[in-house]
Amino acid sequence: MDMHASQGLLIGLGLALAACRSAPKESQSAALTPQDASTQDASAGTQPVQSGYADVNGLKMYYEVHGQGKPLVLLHGSFMTIPMTWGQLLPPLARSRQVIVAEMQGHGRTRDIPREFSYENMADDVSALLQHLNIASADVLGYSMGAGIAFQVAIRHPQQLRRLVILSGTYAHDGWWPDAEASFATINADLFKGTPIEQQYIEFGNDPAGFPGFIEKVLRIDLNPYDWSKEAKAIQAPLFMLIGDADGVRYEHALELFRAKGGGKMGDLHGLPQSRLAILPGTTHVGMIQRVNWLVPMLNEFLDSDLSPTPPTF
């Protein structure tokens, strides 16, 4: 790969993580329908019915609760916050269910503590938050880094999980396309200067001088190899894995887990598996959480369905 291509990949990957709110008109956005636009406009008015800080594992974790109904936990991506990740998707989901959102260690309004970032630690924090809220079991949806946390919630705290949704995430470090995985080691805080991620870090009361250390600490969790393939394939809860066809996640990685969960067979002959897989067309890693009008009906149907194995007939 030549210098310009490598530099372009690095900048694209680094800024992609920062761009969810700064660049809503990504190339795929040109295909958004009027309904997509109205959903985006309506997202600004949602207000939590409950919010505050929960004392969990040495953290004061900021959280919000929106809506009423069956509980659904949303887990954000690396470097991000509640409004940056869920500004578009949260309001329509909260119309029919109780949505719990939180900011992970060192992110947004949850201050960092002298503890290494790890998917396992953050999954334990989510478990403790559910206990704090007196929620015995919930559906859990994670995006990007949040998907890794969601996998670990399923692995470490299965009794607290009803159904699992994975958006653009992996259960092993080699689940990313090789060029994407290789670029993680070259991302640094300079790529985020002037982006919404840096701005919101400061707006939420964090010390600007700590921003480079924050970026470095978050990146560390993906610089260390990890492989939860065995544990992920043993998850008992129904799982819905969604990636984009232009995402950073390898198709084969998603297919391998789907097959282990009963997929990869003709449903008309063998019945439908309880777990599901979707590859969204024209959708990038950042673009995944902008596909509101595609995601909401698919998510609601999966979370509300009785998951009957009986296939449809004429």
GUMI-877953 format. One line per field, with one value per residue: x, y, z of N, C-alpha, C in turn. Coordinates in Angstrom, 3 decimals. Each point is the difference from the previous one (the first is absolute). Layout:
n.x <- X_...
n.y <- Y_...
n.z <- Z_...
ca.x <- X_...
ca.y <- Y_...
ca.z <- Z_...
c.x <- X_...
c.y <- Y_...
c.z <- Z_...
end
This chain:
n.x <- 0.864_-0.228_0.879_-0.427_0.002_1.202_0.470_-0.541_0.462_1.176_0.058_-0.331_0.810_1.028_-0.170_-0.073_0.849_0.538_-0.448_-0.456_0.393_1.302_-0.209_-1.202_0.644_0.412_0.822_-0.108_0.191_0.595_0.058_0.153_-1.063_-1.113_-0.362_1.168_-0.213_-1.291_0.498_0.962_-0.914_-0.784_1.242_-0.033_-1.278_0.700_-0.686_1.031_-0.582_1.256_0.830_1.300_0.589_0.463_0.123_0.879_0.495_-0.240_-0.913_-0.146_-0.785_0.135_-1.304_-0.792_-1.261_-0.364_-1.242_-0.961_0.039_0.239_0.918_0.613_1.184_0.381_1.018_0.582_0.487_1.222_0.456_-1.128_-1.185_-0.907_0.058_1.315_-0.219_-0.831_0.472_0.268_0.665_0.409_-0.366_0.193_1.127_0.144_-0.557_0.706_1.075_0.455_0.608_1.003_0.529_1.273_0.838_0.817_0.841_0.187_-1.182_-0.123_-1.096_0.476_0.470_1.219_0.421_0.887_-0.568_0.649_-0.120_-1.108_-0.273_0.804_0.871_-0.114_0.112_0.969_0.422_-0.259_0.559_0.965_0.005_-0.172_0.919_0.733_-0.409_0.384_0.823_-0.821_-0.633_0.837_-0.512_1.067_0.220_1.025_0.597_0.741_0.680_-1.164_0.255_1.291_-0.458_-0.873_0.988_0.757_-1.002_-0.133_1.318_0.124_-1.091_-0.004_-0.032_0.762_0.193_-0.886_0.277_0.833_0.327_0.659_0.385_0.477_-0.036_1.043_0.182_0.813_1.266_0.046_-1.039_0.964_-0.290_0.972_-0.381_-1.249_0.221_0.738_-1.029_-0.566_1.120_-0.498_-1.153_-0.100_0.181_1.118_-0.409_-0.183_1.081_-0.822_-0.002_-1.244_0.839_0.936_-0.882_-0.617_1.196_0.270_-1.050_0.301_0.909_0.461_1.157_0.082_0.818_-1.118_-0.349_1.284_0.067_-1.132_0.411_1.179_-0.641_-0.904_0.967_0.521_-1.313_0.229_1.025_-0.676_0.577_-1.160_-0.517_-1.269_0.580_0.707_0.251_0.285_0.575_0.384_-0.120_-0.798_0.171_-1.199_0.637_0.108_0.751_0.328_0.394_0.822_-0.419_0.105_-0.249_0.474_-1.169_0.816_-0.499_1.158_0.443_-0.855_0.316_1.235_-0.277_-0.523_0.958_0.847_-0.772_0.268_0.730_-0.073_-1.316_-0.623_-0.519_-0.283_1.223_0.770_-0.784_-0.507_1.276_0.268_1.213_0.481_0.110_0.551_0.163_0.123_-0.684_1.098_0.476_0.578_1.165_0.328_-0.231_0.500_0.446_0.237_0.011_-0.504_-0.412_1.212_0.743_-0.756_-0.548_1.253_0.437_-1.026_0.075_1.324_-0.037_-1.006_0.723_-0.878_0.643_-1.204_0.376_-1.326_0.379_-0.050_-1.279_-0.304
n.y <- -1.196_0.966_1.025_0.451_-1.236_-0.257_1.200_-0.231_-1.255_0.410_1.038_-0.804_-0.940_0.817_0.698_-1.198_-0.363_1.091_-0.573_-0.802_1.055_-0.009_-1.254_0.467_0.795_-1.108_-0.517_-0.962_1.145_0.055_-1.244_0.856_-0.586_0.662_-1.285_-0.329_1.004_-0.370_-1.254_0.438_0.751_-1.064_-0.437_1.289_-0.417_-1.136_-0.324_-0.217_-1.134_-0.406_0.663_-0.262_-0.209_-1.138_-0.343_-0.259_-0.941_0.970_-0.180_1.236_-0.998_0.860_0.097_-0.431_0.191_-0.559_0.488_-0.831_-1.117_-0.999_-0.288_1.018_-0.577_1.265_-0.592_1.156_0.662_-0.335_0.677_-0.693_0.559_0.210_1.346_-0.211_-1.044_0.418_1.174_-0.834_-0.995_0.707_1.147_-0.535_-0.438_1.209_0.022_-1.123_0.541_-0.539_1.124_-0.782_1.201_-0.296_0.769_-0.713_-0.751_1.207_-0.412_1.124_-0.233_-1.157_0.499_0.102_-1.223_-0.179_-0.345_-1.035_0.486_-0.669_-0.856_-0.788_0.962_0.441_-1.287_-0.114_1.137_-0.514_-1.133_0.727_0.673_-1.160_-0.455_1.085_-0.299_-1.061_-0.168_-1.030_0.379_0.132_0.595_-0.406_1.251_-0.448_1.182_-0.607_0.882_0.623_-0.431_0.377_1.120_0.106_-0.378_0.854_0.851_-0.437_0.130_1.179_0.520_-1.260_-0.056_1.033_-0.945_0.714_1.075_-0.360_1.289_-0.360_1.271_-0.453_-1.202_-0.343_-1.305_0.434_0.219_-1.241_0.392_0.912_0.763_-0.701_0.767_-0.282_-1.290_-0.033_0.746_-0.864_-0.646_0.556_-0.267_1.310_0.731_0.147_-1.230_0.181_0.723_0.735_-1.298_-0.455_-1.004_0.770_0.597_-1.175_-0.523_1.136_0.011_-1.282_0.985_-0.705_-0.258_1.085_0.225_-0.557_0.770_0.333_0.105_0.685_0.623_0.191_0.332_0.669_0.478_0.036_0.112_0.703_0.443_-0.472_-1.062_-0.276_-1.056_0.355_-0.568_-0.747_1.063_0.729_-1.076_0.103_1.258_-0.088_1.269_0.233_-0.033_1.303_-0.426_1.298_-0.084_0.944_0.098_1.218_-0.901_0.047_-0.645_-1.056_-0.208_-0.648_1.045_0.811_-0.515_-0.009_1.144_0.524_-0.625_0.446_1.043_-0.888_1.015_0.481_-0.023_-0.704_1.142_0.020_-0.539_0.840_1.002_1.013_0.465_-0.069_-0.212_1.215_0.234_1.215_0.096_1.224_0.191_0.332_-0.796_1.081_0.008_1.217_-0.349_-1.042_0.870_0.296_-1.318_1.075_0.360_-0.500_0.594_1.075_-0.170_-0.153_1.009_0.793_-0.415_0.099_1.165_0.223_-0.607_-0.990_0.426_-0.145_-1.267_0.111_-0.458_1.124_-0.021_-0.501
n.z <- 0.000_-0.950_0.145_-1.180_-0.499_0.558_-0.379_-1.197_0.067_0.488_-0.816_-1.012_0.494_0.231_-1.099_-0.545_0.936_-0.520_-1.102_0.942_0.684_-0.322_-0.462_0.345_-0.865_0.633_-0.917_0.938_0.644_-1.160_0.465_1.015_0.492_-0.395_0.121_-0.622_-0.849_-0.058_-0.097_-0.836_-0.616_0.084_-0.284_-0.347_-0.029_-0.075_1.077_0.842_0.373_-0.131_0.787_-0.056_1.161_-0.474_1.274_-0.957_0.750_0.871_-0.945_-0.422_-0.372_-1.009_0.265_-0.963_0.364_-1.151_-0.026_-0.394_0.701_-0.861_0.931_-0.586_0.115_-0.230_-0.647_0.263_-1.069_-0.427_1.056_-0.053_-0.163_0.936_0.030_0.046_0.789_0.949_-0.425_-0.998_0.577_1.036_-0.552_-1.206_0.533_0.555_-1.200_-0.013_0.581_1.110_-0.361_0.361_0.140_-0.185_0.672_-0.750_0.664_0.547_-0.365_-0.704_0.711_-0.432_1.118_-0.465_0.209_0.975_-1.135_-0.478_-1.239_0.157_-0.972_0.679_0.309_-1.252_-0.333_0.910_-0.567_-1.195_0.387_0.558_-1.167_-0.627_0.821_-0.263_-1.218_0.710_-1.030_0.110_-1.115_-1.017_-1.071_-0.665_-0.399_-0.704_-0.140_-0.934_0.724_-0.065_-1.250_0.153_0.565_-1.003_-0.817_0.704_-0.165_-1.251_-0.072_0.632_-0.588_-0.416_1.321_-0.371_-0.914_-0.717_-0.746_-0.960_-0.169_-1.083_0.113_-1.144_0.541_0.769_-0.076_-0.968_0.337_-0.518_0.720_0.199_-1.057_-0.582_-1.023_0.362_0.245_-1.106_-0.385_0.867_-0.257_-1.093_0.598_0.015_1.076_-0.730_-0.298_1.306_-0.272_0.736_0.272_-0.257_-0.223_-0.528_-0.793_-0.177_-0.192_-0.606_-0.825_0.129_0.003_-1.011_0.593_-0.792_1.029_0.470_-1.048_-0.221_1.330_-0.109_-1.108_0.560_1.108_-0.711_-0.775_1.226_0.183_-1.118_0.727_1.037_-0.554_-0.522_0.566_-0.152_-1.046_0.816_0.768_-1.088_-0.506_1.282_-0.434_1.040_0.266_-0.527_-1.158_-0.179_-1.015_0.004_-1.269_-0.426_-1.256_0.546_0.922_1.249_0.104_0.068_-1.227_-0.244_0.672_-0.600_-1.184_0.467_0.611_-1.105_-0.673_0.921_-0.331_-0.947_-0.470_-1.226_0.211_-0.914_0.422_-1.307_0.039_0.684_-0.341_0.680_0.006_1.286_-0.479_-0.247_-1.291_-0.035_-1.329_0.509_-1.110_-0.652_0.954_0.509_0.655_-0.385_-1.256_0.676_0.880_-1.278_-0.098_0.532_-1.200_-0.175_0.923_0.159_-1.199_-0.445_0.750_-0.247_-1.255_0.030_0.626_-0.863_-0.926_-0.241_-1.102_-0.463_0.073_0.104_-1.166_-0.690_-0.323_-1.195
ca.x <- -0.864_0.856_-0.135_-1.252_-1.105_0.075_-0.399_-1.437_-0.699_0.131_-0.834_-1.398_-0.424_-0.012_-1.044_-1.302_-0.463_-0.343_-0.830_-1.410_-0.868_0.538_-0.158_-1.175_-0.266_0.911_-0.480_-1.199_-1.141_-0.745_-1.098_-0.990_-1.339_-0.576_-0.283_1.266_0.266_-0.902_0.422_1.167_-0.438_-0.771_0.828_0.527_-0.913_-0.169_0.466_-0.027_-0.920_0.877_1.415_0.822_1.270_-0.061_1.273_0.240_1.391_0.921_-0.397_-1.282_-0.402_-1.155_-0.989_-1.337_-1.061_-0.998_-1.131_-0.539_-0.190_1.084_1.262_1.020_1.221_0.793_1.400_0.587_1.291_1.223_0.165_-1.273_-0.884_-1.407_-0.587_0.760_-0.291_-1.404_-0.899_-1.002_-0.631_-0.654_-1.401_-1.013_0.002_-0.621_-1.454_-0.674_0.724_0.840_1.359_1.012_1.262_1.009_1.314_0.959_1.148_0.781_-0.733_-1.061_-0.146_0.527_1.421_0.908_0.591_1.266_-0.293_0.137_-1.205_-0.143_-1.382_-0.501_-0.326_-1.161_-1.165_-0.338_-0.630_-1.373_-0.712_-0.245_-0.994_-1.310_-0.347_-0.315_-1.325_-0.937_-0.432_0.518_0.401_-0.232_0.606_1.218_0.443_1.272_0.527_1.453_0.532_-1.132_-0.315_0.902_-0.525_-1.230_0.411_0.479_-1.178_-0.609_0.899_0.278_-1.214_-1.100_-1.283_-0.561_-0.215_-1.113_0.421_1.241_0.105_1.360_0.116_1.354_0.965_0.683_0.245_1.427_0.708_0.127_-1.295_0.082_0.801_1.402_0.503_-0.614_0.648_1.380_0.050_-0.283_1.241_0.519_-0.933_0.390_-0.888_0.086_-1.039_-1.295_0.008_-1.073_-1.165_-0.999_0.453_0.804_-0.849_-0.906_0.851_0.241_-1.294_-0.507_0.747_1.292_1.184_0.510_1.347_-0.102_-0.591_0.879_0.066_-1.286_0.017_0.977_-0.481_-1.103_0.528_0.752_-0.789_0.009_1.370_0.296_-0.823_-1.043_-0.764_-1.070_-0.790_-0.624_-1.022_-1.080_-0.805_-0.741_-1.025_-1.311_-1.028_-0.133_0.947_-0.205_1.241_-0.163_1.174_-0.192_0.793_1.229_0.368_1.345_-0.104_0.009_-1.238_0.195_-0.016_-1.411_-0.607_0.459_-0.807_-1.386_-0.094_0.075_-1.273_-1.079_-0.235_0.687_-0.852_-1.210_-1.049_-1.221_0.171_0.479_-0.518_0.765_0.754_-0.391_0.915_-0.151_1.131_-0.342_1.064_-0.725_0.665_0.425_0.086_1.329_0.030_-0.688_-1.350_-0.902_-0.919_-0.830_-1.034_-1.081_-1.243_0.186_0.291_-1.083_-0.952_0.668_0.282_-1.265_-0.544_0.814_-0.157_-1.387_-0.462_0.097_1.107_-0.490_0.783_-0.875_0.168_-1.270_-0.477_-0.835
ca.y <- 1.196_1.175_0.914_0.754_-0.909_-0.322_1.178_0.179_-0.994_0.388_1.171_-0.401_-0.822_0.815_1.009_-0.679_-0.190_1.311_0.762_-0.396_1.162_1.111_-0.237_-0.810_-0.085_-0.923_-0.287_-0.820_0.767_0.516_-0.922_0.045_0.378_1.050_-0.530_0.052_1.374_0.399_-0.702_0.699_1.265_-0.269_-0.584_1.003_0.343_-1.012_0.345_-1.178_-0.021_-0.138_0.109_0.218_-0.707_-1.232_-0.448_-1.373_-0.463_1.129_1.065_0.687_-0.167_0.798_-0.783_0.550_-0.949_0.617_-0.813_-1.035_-1.297_-0.940_0.743_-0.160_0.752_0.381_0.192_0.849_-0.342_0.601_1.459_0.668_0.356_-0.309_0.734_-0.170_-1.309_-0.422_1.116_-0.322_-1.308_-0.135_0.435_-0.947_-1.214_0.302_0.109_-1.262_-0.775_0.762_-0.014_0.434_0.360_0.377_0.333_-0.924_0.550_1.039_0.574_0.951_0.483_-0.999_0.289_-1.138_-0.417_-0.696_-1.379_-0.186_-0.270_-1.351_-0.370_-0.731_0.957_0.815_-0.876_-0.083_1.282_-0.049_-0.908_0.706_1.043_-0.641_-0.275_1.301_0.397_-1.076_-0.672_-1.364_-0.496_1.010_-0.141_0.810_0.340_0.704_0.471_0.141_-0.372_-0.449_-1.376_-0.832_-0.008_-0.803_-1.407_-0.384_-0.097_-1.296_-1.063_0.080_0.219_-0.497_0.038_1.346_0.262_-0.662_-0.120_0.716_0.611_0.454_0.883_0.326_-0.372_-1.276_-0.818_-0.328_1.150_-0.166_0.180_1.202_-0.125_0.153_1.379_0.747_-0.394_0.475_1.455_0.423_0.349_1.276_1.076_0.767_1.116_1.072_-0.206_0.424_1.431_0.768_-0.828_-0.047_-0.820_0.863_1.071_-0.480_-0.369_1.227_0.555_-0.783_0.334_-0.682_0.835_-0.122_-0.567_-1.446_-0.611_-0.987_-1.206_-0.680_-0.693_-1.082_-1.036_-0.708_-0.797_-1.141_-1.236_-0.686_-0.294_-1.309_-1.025_-0.658_-0.969_-0.582_-0.803_-1.128_0.506_0.642_-1.038_-0.700_0.883_-0.635_0.979_0.325_1.047_0.630_0.671_0.843_0.710_0.634_-0.614_0.793_0.130_-0.479_-1.378_-0.981_-0.753_-1.370_0.038_-0.004_-1.252_-1.091_-0.005_-0.299_-1.450_-0.654_0.254_-0.693_0.524_-0.670_-1.062_0.504_0.012_-0.662_-1.440_-0.357_0.906_1.217_0.045_1.101_1.119_0.621_0.704_0.949_0.804_1.138_0.494_1.401_0.457_-0.021_-0.150_1.177_0.069_-0.966_0.602_0.982_-0.721_-0.060_-0.556_-1.427_-0.682_-0.009_-1.106_-1.293_-0.208_-0.216_-1.309_-1.023_0.062_-0.285_-1.246_-1.242_-0.737_-1.319_-0.590_-0.386_0.932_0.426_-0.786_0.757
ca.z <- 0.000_-0.047_1.130_-0.052_0.317_1.428_0.751_-0.193_0.811_1.402_0.268_-0.153_1.121_1.212_-0.034_-0.075_1.366_0.535_-0.925_-0.010_0.064_-0.783_-1.429_-0.271_-1.430_-0.647_-1.349_0.023_0.477_-1.143_-0.275_1.061_-0.417_0.835_1.326_0.725_0.399_1.070_1.207_0.525_0.582_1.207_1.046_0.911_1.080_1.026_1.341_0.865_1.139_1.163_-0.324_1.177_0.103_0.783_0.560_-0.448_-0.129_0.139_-0.928_0.063_-1.400_-0.436_-0.744_-0.230_-0.320_-0.878_-0.382_0.872_-0.644_0.231_0.024_-1.032_0.305_-1.163_0.376_-1.050_-0.578_0.530_0.071_-0.264_1.099_-0.271_-1.135_-1.232_-0.577_0.005_-0.250_-1.015_0.179_1.306_0.101_-0.486_0.813_1.295_-0.128_0.321_1.001_0.921_-0.532_0.956_-0.643_0.985_-0.539_0.579_0.718_-0.658_-1.126_0.297_1.370_0.932_0.145_0.007_1.267_-0.266_-0.367_-1.432_-0.764_-0.533_-0.281_1.156_1.056_-0.366_0.091_1.419_0.347_-0.503_0.906_1.264_-0.255_-0.021_1.389_0.607_-0.485_0.352_-1.226_0.105_-1.308_-1.031_-1.313_-0.064_-1.349_0.013_-1.284_-0.084_1.308_0.799_-0.375_0.782_1.364_-0.020_-0.028_1.314_0.881_-0.293_0.447_1.435_0.785_-0.847_0.706_-0.122_-1.416_-0.678_-1.392_-0.282_-1.329_-0.289_-1.161_-0.464_1.031_-0.170_1.185_-0.053_-0.590_-1.442_-0.640_-0.839_-1.206_0.408_-0.059_1.109_1.259_0.006_0.142_1.368_0.692_-0.478_0.347_1.189_0.338_-0.992_-1.015_0.521_0.316_-0.591_-0.330_1.074_1.124_0.883_0.517_1.032_1.133_0.771_0.427_1.129_1.207_0.114_-0.166_-1.370_-0.002_0.128_-1.199_-0.655_0.818_-0.152_-1.284_0.083_0.913_-0.643_-1.102_0.507_0.089_-1.288_-0.396_0.571_-0.662_0.786_-0.774_0.813_-0.936_0.687_0.925_-0.759_-0.629_1.055_0.559_-0.111_-0.359_-1.429_-0.396_-1.302_-0.371_-1.177_-0.483_-1.294_-1.063_-0.081_1.409_0.305_0.470_-1.090_-0.170_0.469_1.458_0.392_-0.448_0.854_1.216_-0.364_-0.214_1.308_0.694_-0.694_-1.339_-1.094_-0.542_-0.638_1.011_-0.478_0.204_1.336_1.011_0.238_1.254_0.882_-0.238_-1.316_-0.594_-1.062_-0.601_-0.572_-1.210_-0.063_1.380_0.589_1.459_0.528_-0.550_0.628_0.968_-0.685_-0.738_0.978_-0.546_-0.213_1.258_0.993_-0.179_0.160_1.422_0.709_-0.364_0.661_1.450_0.387_-0.610_0.786_-0.631_-0.404_-1.089_-1.112_-1.128_-0.623_-1.146_-0.943
c.x <- 0.896_-0.343_-1.342_-1.198_-0.020_-0.465_-1.502_-0.807_0.014_-0.913_-1.477_-0.496_-0.077_-1.136_-1.382_-0.574_-0.459_-1.145_-1.491_-0.948_0.505_-0.251_-1.210_-0.295_1.099_-0.614_-1.278_-1.218_-0.809_-1.203_-1.069_-1.339_-0.476_-0.308_1.265_0.241_-0.893_0.363_1.187_-0.425_-0.720_0.858_0.428_-0.864_-0.104_0.606_-0.053_-1.057_0.784_1.437_0.784_1.291_-0.170_1.397_0.194_1.499_1.019_-0.282_-1.228_-0.484_-1.241_-0.929_-1.279_-0.961_-1.058_-1.128_-0.416_-0.182_1.125_1.340_0.959_1.180_0.742_1.411_0.749_1.377_1.157_-0.023_-1.320_-0.825_-1.431_-0.532_0.718_-0.339_-1.486_-0.991_-1.110_-0.793_-0.801_-1.473_-1.015_-0.026_-0.737_-1.508_-0.706_0.720_0.788_1.443_0.959_1.279_0.967_1.288_1.052_1.168_0.762_-0.700_-1.054_0.020_0.424_1.508_0.817_0.462_1.297_-0.206_0.125_-1.372_0.015_-1.467_-0.616_-0.405_-1.255_-1.281_-0.445_-0.665_-1.457_-0.853_-0.360_-1.025_-1.406_-0.453_-0.396_-1.417_-1.076_-0.631_0.640_0.557_-0.362_0.510_1.206_0.420_1.301_0.463_1.518_0.644_-1.101_-0.432_0.898_-0.443_-1.231_0.324_0.428_-1.120_-0.641_0.833_0.106_-1.259_-1.236_-1.364_-0.675_-0.367_-1.199_0.348_1.164_-0.013_1.402_-0.021_1.477_1.060_0.554_0.143_1.436_0.709_0.145_-1.352_-0.063_0.715_1.455_0.515_-0.591_0.682_1.414_0.084_-0.244_1.264_0.536_-0.944_0.500_-0.906_0.033_-1.087_-1.342_-0.059_-1.120_-1.238_-1.016_0.433_0.845_-0.871_-0.901_0.757_0.209_-1.316_-0.570_0.885_1.304_1.137_0.529_1.375_-0.030_-0.488_0.941_0.100_-1.274_-0.032_0.924_-0.531_-1.130_0.519_0.671_-0.806_-0.038_1.404_0.461_-0.906_-1.031_-0.771_-1.000_-0.866_-0.741_-1.142_-1.175_-0.912_-0.839_-1.077_-1.378_-1.091_-0.097_0.839_-0.357_1.253_-0.209_1.322_-0.366_0.841_1.281_0.500_1.469_0.031_-0.064_-1.321_0.123_-0.061_-1.441_-0.659_0.395_-0.833_-1.451_-0.192_0.023_-1.293_-1.189_-0.299_0.746_-0.762_-1.224_-1.164_-1.280_0.057_0.256_-0.600_0.945_0.786_-0.494_0.882_-0.082_1.283_-0.512_1.266_-0.683_0.742_0.362_0.235_1.408_-0.098_-0.739_-1.460_-0.984_-1.007_-0.804_-1.141_-1.241_-1.229_0.120_0.119_-1.222_-1.005_0.643_0.254_-1.283_-0.577_0.771_-0.259_-1.407_-0.501_0.047_1.065_-0.407_0.856_-0.820_0.152_-1.356_-0.358_-0.814_-1.448
c.y <- 1.240_0.968_0.715_-0.879_-0.325_1.179_0.236_-0.967_0.410_1.161_-0.369_-0.782_0.823_1.003_-0.619_-0.178_1.317_0.676_-0.212_1.183_1.138_-0.180_-0.861_-0.162_-0.787_-0.420_-0.821_0.803_0.573_-0.871_0.021_0.492_1.183_-0.495_-0.014_1.405_0.416_-0.688_0.705_1.294_-0.230_-0.448_1.014_0.195_-0.995_0.442_-1.252_0.123_-0.150_0.148_0.244_-0.783_-1.216_-0.349_-1.465_-0.260_1.135_1.160_0.730_0.061_0.817_-0.867_0.802_-1.141_0.748_-0.999_-1.020_-1.290_-0.942_0.733_-0.406_0.891_0.279_0.355_0.658_-0.497_0.723_1.515_0.757_0.192_-0.396_0.796_-0.248_-1.321_-0.213_1.119_-0.303_-1.261_-0.108_0.420_-0.983_-1.305_0.222_0.171_-1.276_-0.827_0.938_-0.118_0.579_0.274_0.460_0.358_-0.797_0.734_1.023_0.692_0.985_0.480_-1.017_0.179_-1.289_-0.303_-0.728_-1.499_-0.103_-0.199_-1.468_-0.258_-0.703_0.955_0.793_-0.833_-0.155_1.294_0.028_-0.901_0.701_1.110_-0.591_-0.351_1.282_0.440_-1.041_-0.652_-1.385_-0.509_1.032_-0.500_0.936_0.168_0.790_0.337_0.148_-0.439_-0.535_-1.414_-0.976_-0.100_-0.886_-1.492_-0.456_-0.021_-1.368_-1.148_-0.033_0.076_-0.486_0.077_1.362_0.353_-0.772_-0.240_0.951_0.530_0.574_0.830_0.256_-0.303_-1.388_-0.723_-0.542_1.124_-0.128_0.012_1.249_-0.349_0.283_1.432_0.855_-0.333_0.564_1.498_0.466_0.520_1.364_1.172_0.713_1.208_1.113_-0.139_0.571_1.493_0.710_-0.792_0.068_-0.844_0.824_1.078_-0.489_-0.477_1.207_0.564_-0.730_0.109_-0.739_0.969_-0.165_-0.645_-1.523_-0.704_-0.983_-1.307_-0.823_-0.810_-1.213_-1.156_-0.808_-0.922_-1.281_-1.299_-0.760_-0.253_-1.338_-1.044_-0.605_-0.948_-0.681_-0.930_-1.130_0.462_0.617_-1.040_-0.773_0.874_-0.614_0.967_0.146_1.233_0.512_0.796_0.742_0.670_0.678_-0.697_0.779_0.328_-0.388_-1.456_-0.956_-0.763_-1.400_-0.087_-0.054_-1.324_-1.176_-0.088_-0.362_-1.493_-0.751_0.157_-0.593_0.492_-0.788_-1.177_0.637_-0.123_-0.678_-1.505_-0.366_0.850_1.162_-0.102_1.153_1.223_0.459_0.699_0.949_0.697_1.119_0.544_1.477_0.615_-0.199_-0.205_1.161_0.009_-0.945_0.681_1.154_-0.657_-0.210_-0.704_-1.463_-0.724_-0.132_-1.124_-1.368_-0.316_-0.278_-1.374_-1.120_-0.023_-0.385_-1.348_-1.163_-0.936_-1.445_-0.545_-0.337_0.985_0.414_-0.912_0.893_0.030
c.z <- 0.000_1.119_-0.013_0.344_1.483_0.847_-0.132_0.835_1.463_0.331_-0.109_1.185_1.272_0.013_-0.149_1.391_0.604_-0.722_0.107_0.078_-0.881_-1.485_-0.297_-1.475_-0.702_-1.328_0.013_0.412_-1.152_-0.313_1.078_-0.537_0.812_1.406_0.849_0.534_1.155_1.305_0.628_0.692_1.325_1.161_1.042_1.235_1.132_1.330_0.875_1.085_1.301_-0.469_1.279_-0.081_0.902_0.491_-0.365_-0.130_0.045_-0.933_0.517_-1.447_-0.316_-0.840_-0.170_-0.290_-0.795_-0.248_1.049_-0.790_0.357_-0.065_-1.124_0.350_-1.303_0.455_-1.159_-0.459_0.656_-0.126_0.039_1.262_-0.358_-1.187_-1.315_-0.684_-0.241_-0.288_-0.984_0.330_1.292_-0.013_-0.572_0.779_1.316_-0.089_0.456_1.057_0.925_-0.466_1.037_-0.773_1.081_-0.723_0.761_0.664_-0.844_-1.146_0.499_1.429_1.050_0.080_0.058_1.430_-0.318_-0.194_-1.504_-0.648_-0.412_-0.252_1.205_1.128_-0.326_-0.016_1.447_0.476_-0.457_0.889_1.302_-0.173_-0.017_1.419_0.718_-0.366_0.296_-1.235_-0.022_-1.322_-1.053_-1.337_-0.030_-1.452_0.119_-1.396_0.101_1.323_0.897_-0.342_0.742_1.445_0.076_-0.062_1.396_1.045_-0.184_0.565_1.525_0.865_-0.764_0.667_-0.102_-1.439_-0.525_-1.467_-0.261_-1.431_-0.155_-1.274_-0.288_1.058_-0.226_1.337_0.005_-0.743_-1.508_-0.713_-0.859_-1.299_0.358_-0.036_1.115_1.315_0.096_0.276_1.438_0.692_-0.409_0.267_1.254_0.151_-1.039_-1.069_0.428_0.334_-0.748_-0.360_1.139_1.191_0.964_0.634_1.124_1.233_0.909_0.543_1.203_1.236_0.187_-0.269_-1.422_-0.069_0.088_-1.246_-0.697_0.783_-0.084_-1.296_0.065_0.859_-0.622_-1.103_0.476_0.001_-1.320_-0.527_0.566_-0.656_0.955_-0.917_0.935_-0.851_0.711_0.889_-0.752_-0.630_1.011_0.650_-0.250_-0.462_-1.516_-0.342_-1.386_-0.300_-1.301_-0.340_-1.313_-1.060_-0.260_1.404_0.187_0.399_-1.188_-0.056_0.608_1.525_0.506_-0.368_0.894_1.279_-0.316_-0.236_1.330_0.785_-0.764_-1.388_-1.062_-0.571_-0.652_0.971_-0.425_0.222_1.458_1.112_0.240_1.295_0.864_-0.210_-1.445_-0.427_-1.063_-0.462_-0.760_-1.213_0.108_1.366_0.553_1.508_0.666_-0.448_0.655_0.920_-0.591_-0.783_0.877_-0.555_-0.383_1.338_0.900_-0.244_0.157_1.471_0.776_-0.299_0.692_1.506_0.454_-0.507_0.991_-0.559_-0.334_-1.147_-1.242_-1.169_-0.563_-1.155_-0.915_0.508
end
